[in-house]
Amino acid sequence: MPAVVLVGAQWGDEGKGKATDLLGGDVDYVVRYQGGNNAGHTVVIGDQKYALHLLPTGVLSPDVVPVIGNGVVIDPGVLLSEIDGLAARGIDSDRLLISANAHLIMPHHKAIDKVSERFLGKAKIGTTGRGIGPAYGDKIYRVGIRVQDLLDPGILGQKIEAALAEKNQILTKIYNRRGLEAAKVLDEYLGYAERLRPHITDTSLVLSKALDEGKVVLLEGGQGTLLDIDHGTYPFVTSSSPTSGGACAGSGIPPNRLTRVIGILKAYTTRVGSGPFPTELLDEQGEWLRQTGGEYGVTTGRNRRCGWFDAVIARYATRINGVTDFFLTKLDVLSGLERIPVCVAYDVDGTRHEEIPMTQTEFHHATPIYEELPGWQEDISSAKTFDDLPPNAQSYVKALEKMSGAPISAIGVGPGRTQTLQIRSLL
């Protein structure tokens, strides 16, 4: 049975939560495979809006098992706060499974993240300051603390002592900040251990058995393709791999068990944080997109940078991820425009580029080459089928599909759970 990957095809914030929720009734497991609480999904059910940061969106579907995979870095305080927040709204997280191999975000990670970003000044990356980068750094440096360490107080205490022996030197001697007390950190994390213990398991084994039994597994990434540590706009990227390849490494599911890769595309483009953004609009049109689309970060609350649709990026996402289907979101936001520019290529110092330029310098110098498509005036938020869309809206979707290189199989026409047009099955 299928293991389906859901990836952001731009710089994140494309509406992956809505797509995951759409599929929730047809899947048995929803797996978050990378990132930390620097990402977020918004799901609207009826008149209720849910903002999720660490929990997979499957937690909102009573028949789905939500899984936090080994590729995620977990701030246990944030996770428990999120669980408690859902419980207060009548949604339990008892089904949640957490990989024993996932890494923990520790207080020293958050402290170093915040002070180092301030230290960079104008050269800052745009980190959320939540400790994600330093936690991944320690993972790669092989000095990280994992979820399974919560189950062994002796090992946990030793690892915290060893970590702070180095990290406190950095905090005090480089950044002139107060060091952390190992005993206090240990007490705090042992408290988390008691609550998280029932959820900790070998999730790779669980998922393998589920696929053997014919269950459907949906893997959801945070962020987007252009924020991938290897394939994104480095160094203005996240610290993990939200692309489809990262889904395998971050879940323990091998590539030959993946059957579909669904790319989530917004009908225009947004970005949070620093870094190149060729189609960014720094005028009233950009502000109109921000206001009309409600473009504010789920996790950070920061204004998202807004621009027109970038087909160069969409083609890149198709190639990097092996996208089999696209889910186009927020088409309704464009209603009311007379003409809609779409970036079809870049100009870099007089040379036309149909694909993303190879070097960081070239990408920073890229200016969009636009084609304008006719807009539509009708409100499309109540459309139920593709044929319900105005002719110009249909033409816009077909043009984006051709430019992007993969079929658009679903379209979001509003934030609600039912405001989705499904053209063909995504499973």
HUPEGI-V653039 format. One record per backbone hydrogen bond with DSSP energy under -0.5 kcal/mol. NH is the residue of the N-H (numbers start at 0). CO is the residue of the C=O. E is the energy in kcal/mol with one decimal. If there is no record, write none. Layout:
NH/CO/E
NH/CO/E
//
This chain:
2/256/-0.9
3/1/-0.5
3/216/-2.8
4/259/-2.5
5/218/-3.2
6/4/-0.5
6/261/-2.7
8/263/-2.5
10/269/-0.6
18/14/-1.5
19/15/-2.8
20/16/-2.4
21/17/-2.0
22/18/-1.6
23/19/-0.9
25/22/-2.4
26/22/-0.5
26/23/-0.8
27/215/-2.6
28/215/-1.9
29/64/-2.0
30/217/-3.3
31/29/-0.5
31/66/-2.9
32/30/-0.6
32/219/-1.3
34/70/-0.6
38/35/-1.3
40/51/-2.9
42/40/-0.5
42/49/-2.6
43/414/-0.6
44/42/-0.6
44/47/-2.9
45/43/-0.5
47/44/-2.3
49/42/-3.1
51/40/-3.1
51/49/-0.6
58/55/-2.0
59/56/-2.1
60/57/-1.7
61/59/-0.6
63/60/-1.9
64/27/-2.8
65/63/-0.7
66/29/-2.8
67/96/-2.8
68/31/-3.1
68/66/-0.7
70/249/-2.1
71/68/-1.5
72/34/-2.1
73/102/-2.9
75/73/-0.8
78/74/-2.4
79/75/-2.5
80/76/-1.9
81/77/-2.2
82/78/-2.4
83/79/-2.6
84/80/-2.1
85/81/-2.0
86/82/-2.2
87/83/-2.0
88/85/-1.1
89/86/-1.8
90/85/-2.6
91/89/-0.5
95/92/-1.7
96/65/-2.3
97/198/-2.9
98/67/-2.6
99/200/-2.0
101/98/-1.2
102/71/-1.2
103/144/-3.4
104/73/-3.0
105/103/-0.6
108/105/-1.0
109/105/-1.5
110/106/-2.3
111/107/-2.2
112/108/-2.2
113/109/-2.0
114/110/-2.0
115/111/-2.4
116/112/-1.6
117/113/-1.7
118/114/-2.0
119/115/-1.3
120/116/-0.7
120/117/-0.8
122/119/-2.0
123/120/-1.7
134/130/-1.8
135/131/-2.4
136/132/-2.6
137/133/-2.2
138/134/-1.8
139/135/-2.4
140/136/-2.1
141/138/-0.9
142/137/-2.7
143/137/-0.9
146/101/-3.1
147/99/-2.2
148/145/-1.3
149/146/-1.8
150/147/-1.4
151/148/-1.3
155/151/-2.8
156/152/-2.5
157/153/-2.1
158/154/-2.6
159/155/-2.3
160/156/-2.3
161/157/-2.4
162/158/-2.4
163/159/-2.6
164/160/-1.6
165/161/-0.8
165/162/-0.8
166/162/-3.0
167/163/-2.0
168/165/-0.6
169/165/-1.5
170/166/-2.6
171/167/-2.5
172/168/-2.3
173/168/-0.6
173/169/-1.3
174/169/-1.6
176/170/-3.4
181/179/-0.6
184/180/-2.1
185/181/-2.6
186/182/-2.3
187/183/-2.2
188/184/-2.3
189/185/-2.3
190/186/-1.6
191/187/-1.4
192/188/-1.9
193/189/-1.4
194/190/-0.9
195/191/-2.2
196/192/-2.1
198/195/-2.1
199/195/-0.8
199/196/-1.0
200/97/-2.6
202/200/-1.4
205/201/-1.9
206/202/-2.7
207/203/-2.0
208/204/-2.3
209/205/-2.1
210/206/-2.3
211/207/-2.0
212/208/-1.6
213/210/-1.4
214/209/-2.7
216/1/-2.1
216/214/-0.5
217/28/-3.0
218/3/-3.4
218/216/-0.5
219/30/-3.4
219/217/-0.6
220/5/-1.9
224/7/-2.1
225/9/-2.5
226/223/-2.0
227/224/-1.7
228/239/-2.1
231/227/-2.1
232/225/-2.4
233/231/-2.2
235/232/-1.8
236/234/-2.0
237/226/-2.8
241/239/-0.7
245/242/-0.7
246/242/-0.9
246/243/-0.5
247/243/-0.9
247/244/-0.6
248/244/-1.5
249/245/-2.6
250/247/-0.9
251/247/-2.4
252/247/-0.5
253/251/-0.5
256/253/-1.9
257/254/-1.8
258/2/-2.3
259/2/-0.9
261/4/-3.4
262/260/-0.6
262/324/-3.0
263/6/-2.9
264/262/-0.6
264/326/-2.5
266/328/-2.1
268/306/-2.7
270/304/-1.9
273/124/-0.8
279/276/-1.9
280/305/-3.2
281/279/-0.6
286/282/-1.9
287/283/-2.2
288/284/-2.3
289/285/-2.1
290/286/-2.6
291/287/-3.0
292/288/-2.5
293/289/-0.7
294/289/-2.3
295/293/-1.9
296/301/-2.8
300/296/-1.1
303/294/-2.4
304/270/-3.5
306/268/-2.6
307/278/-1.1
308/340/-0.6
310/308/-0.6
310/342/-2.6
313/309/-1.6
314/310/-2.3
315/311/-1.9
316/312/-2.6
317/313/-2.0
318/314/-2.1
319/315/-2.9
320/316/-2.1
321/317/-1.5
322/317/-1.1
323/260/-2.9
324/260/-1.6
325/406/-2.8
326/262/-2.6
327/325/-0.6
327/409/-2.7
328/264/-3.2
328/326/-0.6
330/411/-1.9
331/411/-0.6
332/329/-0.9
333/330/-1.3
334/331/-1.5
335/375/-3.4
336/333/-1.6
339/372/-3.2
340/338/-0.5
341/370/-2.5
342/308/-2.9
343/341/-0.6
343/368/-2.7
344/368/-1.1
345/352/-2.5
346/366/-3.0
347/345/-0.6
347/350/-2.8
348/346/-0.6
350/347/-1.5
352/345/-3.0
362/358/-2.1
363/359/-2.2
364/360/-1.3
365/361/-0.6
365/362/-1.0
366/346/-2.1
367/277/-0.6
368/344/-3.0
369/367/-0.6
370/341/-2.4
372/339/-2.4
374/337/-2.9
379/377/-0.6
382/379/-1.8
387/384/-1.2
388/385/-1.5
392/389/-0.6
393/389/-2.3
394/390/-2.4
395/391/-2.1
396/392/-2.1
397/393/-2.4
398/394/-2.4
399/395/-2.3
400/396/-2.4
401/397/-2.1
402/398/-2.3
403/399/-2.2
404/400/-1.6
405/400/-0.7
406/323/-0.5
408/325/-2.4
408/406/-0.8
409/325/-1.2
410/420/-2.3
411/327/-3.4
412/410/-0.5
412/418/-2.2
413/418/-0.6
416/43/-0.5
418/415/-1.1
419/417/-1.6
420/410/-3.2
421/419/-0.6
422/408/-2.1
422/420/-0.8
423/408/-1.8
//
